[in-house]
Amino acid sequence: MDGFSKVLIDIAEKTQPDRAETDYIKDGLMYCGICGEPKQAEVKIGERILKPYVLCKCGREKAKQEEEAEKRELWRQELERNRHSAFMDKECVNWTFAKDDRKSPKASDISRRYVLHFATIYQKGKGLLFLGNPGTGKSFFAGCIVNALLDNGYKCKMINFPAIINDISCLREGKQEYISRLMACDLLAIDDLAIERNTGYANEIVQSVIDTRYRSGKPLLVTTNLTVEEIKHPSTIERERLFSRLYQMCLPIAVVGNDRRKENSASKDEELRELLGIGENNENNDTH
């Protein structure tokens, strides 16, 4: 008997089906009492007759379900890793359309449609430029888009230029590799453009990242507190070149509304006053 036959015999002898109460024996083989298919097969190796375990219909379905469950769990774990690495600010992990208060319906609808049609938009390499006053929800909508695309299996990154400049400044080598990793994302979101220091070094990095993204042909999403007038009439030639490139890459969207940060802060202050029994016109309001 050759070695391969010995291995088959060993496997067959060690592999036995689990017998359920409803299973039954027919023609010397075990059958599933539910689907009626055999749970054993008869195999002759040399002079030996073996009855190794085989999957009946129920067993195949169970194995398939377990495989799919394992795949879903691996996908969930990978998604969570991607989500946490996609954001510089971990608060953004929770920014989803489910938490959209619809106070900026135009920006909300555009953001949702951008996700819905991203496969087509990706081929065109077009992004969005969210403009507006502080606190109107520009970063929130950018985060919603990134989270939704992550759920759809795309690779995304949301970061700002101060973080990019700091990361690059700390590198002795591999600066181009760092930028290449940013470019590998299906969607790169730059939050709060123009909060970085207006220096020659910073402007050089900003322009390099934007130009490299442009050459990649992939979408860029940008948020900024700059007004339309400030973008149309930049103060320097460098800014003029930068904004011209952004207008080539992104569709400008004005996000209007009240400053939500101030509204949320005022609401929390009011809750605290109620807890402490402090009225706005109460003499106890003096906390000094």
C-alpha positions in Angstrom: 0.0 0.0 0.0 1.5 3.3 -1.0 1.8 6.3 1.4 -1.0 8.2 -0.2 -3.5 5.4 0.4 -2.3 5.2 4.1 -3.0 8.9 4.5 -6.5 8.5 3.1 -7.2 5.5 5.4 -6.0 7.5 8.4 -8.2 10.5 7.5 -11.2 8.3 6.9 -10.8 6.4 10.2 -10.4 9.6 12.2 -13.3 11.5 10.5 -16.6 10.3 11.7 -20.0 12.0 11.3 -21.9 13.4 14.3 -25.0 11.4 14.6 -28.2 13.3 15.4 -31.3 11.7 17.0 -33.1 11.8 13.6 -30.3 10.1 11.6 -30.7 6.5 10.5 -28.7 3.7 9.0 -29.5 2.4 5.5 -27.5 -0.1 3.5 -24.7 0.2 6.2 -24.4 4.0 5.8 -25.6 6.8 8.0 -28.3 9.1 6.5 -29.4 12.5 7.6 -32.9 12.3 9.2 -33.7 15.9 7.9 -32.6 16.1 4.3 -32.4 12.3 3.6 -28.9 12.5 2.1 -26.1 10.2 3.2 -23.6 11.4 5.8 -21.2 8.6 4.8 -19.7 7.3 1.6 -18.4 3.9 0.8 -14.8 3.9 -0.5 -12.6 0.9 -1.3 -8.8 1.3 -0.9 -7.0 -1.9 -1.7 -8.7 -4.6 0.3 -10.2 -2.2 2.8 -13.7 -0.7 2.6 -14.0 2.7 4.3 -17.0 4.8 5.2 -15.7 8.4 5.5 -17.8 11.3 6.5 -19.4 13.4 3.8 -21.6 16.5 4.0 -25.3 16.0 3.5 -27.4 18.9 2.2 -27.9 20.2 5.8 -24.1 20.0 6.4 -23.3 21.8 3.2 -25.8 24.6 4.1 -24.4 24.9 7.6 -20.8 25.0 6.3 -21.8 27.7 3.8 -23.5 29.8 6.6 -20.4 29.4 8.8 -18.1 30.5 6.0 -20.3 33.5 5.2 -20.4 34.5 8.8 -16.6 34.3 9.0 -16.3 36.4 5.9 -18.7 39.0 7.4 -16.7 39.1 10.6 -13.4 39.5 8.8 -15.0 42.3 6.7 -16.3 44.0 9.8 -12.9 43.9 11.4 -11.2 45.2 8.3 -13.8 48.0 8.0 -13.3 49.1 11.6 -9.5 49.2 11.0 -10.0 51.2 7.9 -12.5 53.6 9.6 -10.2 54.3 12.5 -7.2 54.9 10.2 -9.2 57.1 7.9 -9.8 59.8 10.4 -7.3 62.1 12.2 -10.1 63.1 14.7 -11.7 60.0 16.2 -15.0 61.9 16.7 -15.4 61.8 12.9 -15.9 58.0 13.1 -19.4 58.7 14.4 -20.4 61.3 11.7 -23.0 59.5 9.6 -26.0 60.6 7.5 -28.2 58.9 10.2 -27.2 61.8 12.5 -27.8 64.5 9.9 -30.3 67.1 11.4 -31.2 68.3 7.9 -30.6 72.0 8.9 -28.6 72.3 5.7 -30.8 70.4 3.2 -29.0 71.4 0.0 -25.5 70.3 1.3 -27.1 67.2 2.8 -28.8 66.1 -0.4 -25.6 66.8 -2.5 -23.5 64.8 -0.1 -25.9 61.8 -0.2 -26.1 61.9 -4.0 -22.3 62.1 -4.2 -22.1 58.8 -2.3 -24.9 57.3 -4.4 -23.2 58.1 -7.7 -19.6 57.8 -6.5 -18.7 54.9 -8.9 -19.4 57.2 -11.8 -17.9 60.3 -10.2 -14.8 58.4 -9.4 -14.2 57.7 -13.0 -14.5 61.4 -13.7 -12.2 62.3 -10.8 -14.4 65.0 -9.5 -14.7 66.2 -5.9 -16.5 68.7 -3.8 -15.4 72.0 -2.3 -17.5 72.8 0.8 -17.5 76.6 1.5 -19.1 78.4 4.4 -18.8 80.1 7.8 -17.4 78.1 10.8 -19.8 75.7 12.4 -22.2 75.2 9.4 -21.5 71.5 9.1 -18.9 71.4 6.3 -16.6 68.9 8.1 -19.6 66.9 9.3 -20.8 66.3 5.7 -17.3 65.5 4.6 -17.1 62.9 7.4 -20.5 61.5 6.4 -19.3 61.0 2.8 -16.1 59.3 4.0 -17.9 57.0 6.4 -20.5 56.0 3.8 -17.8 55.3 1.2 -15.9 53.2 3.7 -19.1 51.2 4.2 -19.2 50.6 0.4 -15.6 49.3 0.4 -13.7 52.3 -0.8 -10.4 53.5 0.8 -10.7 57.0 2.1 -8.6 59.4 4.2 -9.8 62.6 6.0 -7.0 64.9 7.2 -5.9 68.5 7.4 -2.8 70.2 6.1 -1.3 71.1 9.5 -1.3 67.3 10.2 0.2 66.5 6.8 2.9 69.2 7.2 3.7 68.0 10.6 3.9 64.4 9.4 6.2 65.3 6.5 8.4 67.5 8.7 9.1 64.6 11.0 10.2 62.4 8.2 13.9 62.2 7.3 13.2 59.9 4.4 10.1 58.6 2.7 8.3 61.9 2.2 7.2 61.0 -1.3 6.1 57.6 -0.1 3.9 59.4 2.5 2.3 61.5 -0.2 1.9 58.4 -2.4 -0.1 56.7 0.4 -2.5 59.6 0.5 -2.9 59.4 -3.2 -3.7 55.7 -3.0 -7.0 56.6 -1.3 -10.1 56.5 -3.6 -11.2 59.7 -1.9 -8.9 62.1 -0.1 -10.7 64.6 2.1 -8.8 67.8 3.2 -10.5 69.4 6.1 -10.2 73.2 7.0 -8.1 74.3 4.1 -6.3 77.6 4.9 -5.9 77.0 8.6 -2.3 76.0 8.0 0.4 78.6 8.5 0.9 80.8 5.4 4.6 80.1 5.0 6.7 79.3 2.0 7.4 75.8 3.3 3.7 75.1 4.1 2.5 76.5 0.8 5.0 74.3 -1.0 3.6 71.1 0.6 0.0 72.2 0.1 0.6 72.8 -3.6 2.5 69.6 -4.0 -0.3 67.5 -2.4 -3.0 69.2 -4.5 -1.0 69.0 -7.7 -0.2 65.3 -7.1 -3.8 64.6 -6.4 -4.8 66.3 -9.6 -2.3 64.2 -11.6 -3.7 61.0 -10.0 -7.1 61.7 -11.5 -8.8 60.7 -8.3 -11.4 62.8 -6.4 -10.6 65.4 -3.8 -13.0 66.6 -1.1 -12.1 69.9 0.6 -13.7 72.0 3.3 -12.7 75.6 4.1 -14.0 78.6 6.0 -12.9 80.8 3.1 -15.6 82.8 1.3 -16.3 82.7 -2.4 -14.9 86.2 -2.7 -11.7 85.2 -0.9 -11.2 82.3 -3.3 -12.1 84.4 -6.4 -9.7 87.2 -5.3 -6.8 85.5 -3.6 -4.1 87.6 -1.8 -1.1 85.9 -3.4 -0.1 84.4 -6.7 0.4 81.1 -4.9 -3.1 81.1 -3.6 -4.5 82.0 -7.0 -2.7 79.0 -8.5 -4.0 76.8 -5.7 -7.6 77.9 -5.9 -7.5 77.7 -9.7 -6.5 74.0 -9.4 -9.2 73.3 -6.8 -11.9 74.7 -9.1 -10.7 72.3 -11.8 -10.9 69.4 -9.4 -13.9 70.2 -7.3 -17.5 71.5 -7.6 -17.9 74.4 -5.1 -20.8 74.0 -2.7 -21.9 76.7 -0.2 -22.9 75.3 3.1 -25.1 77.9 4.9 -26.7 78.0 8.3 -26.1 79.0 11.9 -22.9 78.2 13.8 -23.9 74.8 15.3 -21.0 74.8 17.7 -22.3 78.0 19.4 -25.9 76.5 19.4 -24.6 73.2 21.0 -22.6 75.1 23.5 -25.5 77.3 24.4 -27.7 74.2 24.8 -25.2 72.5 27.1 -24.9 75.7 29.2 -28.6 75.8 29.6 -28.7 72.2 30.7 -26.0 72.9 33.2 -27.9 76.0 34.6 -30.9 73.8 35.1 -28.9 71.1 36.9 -27.3 73.8 39.1 -30.5 75.8 39.6 -29.0 78.9 38.1 -31.3 81.3 36.2 -30.0 83.7 33.6 -31.2 86.6 35.7 -30.7 85.0 39.0 -28.3 86.6 41.5 -26.8 83.1 42.0 -25.6 83.3 38.4 -22.4 85.1 39.7 -19.9 82.2 39.7 -16.9 84.4 40.7 
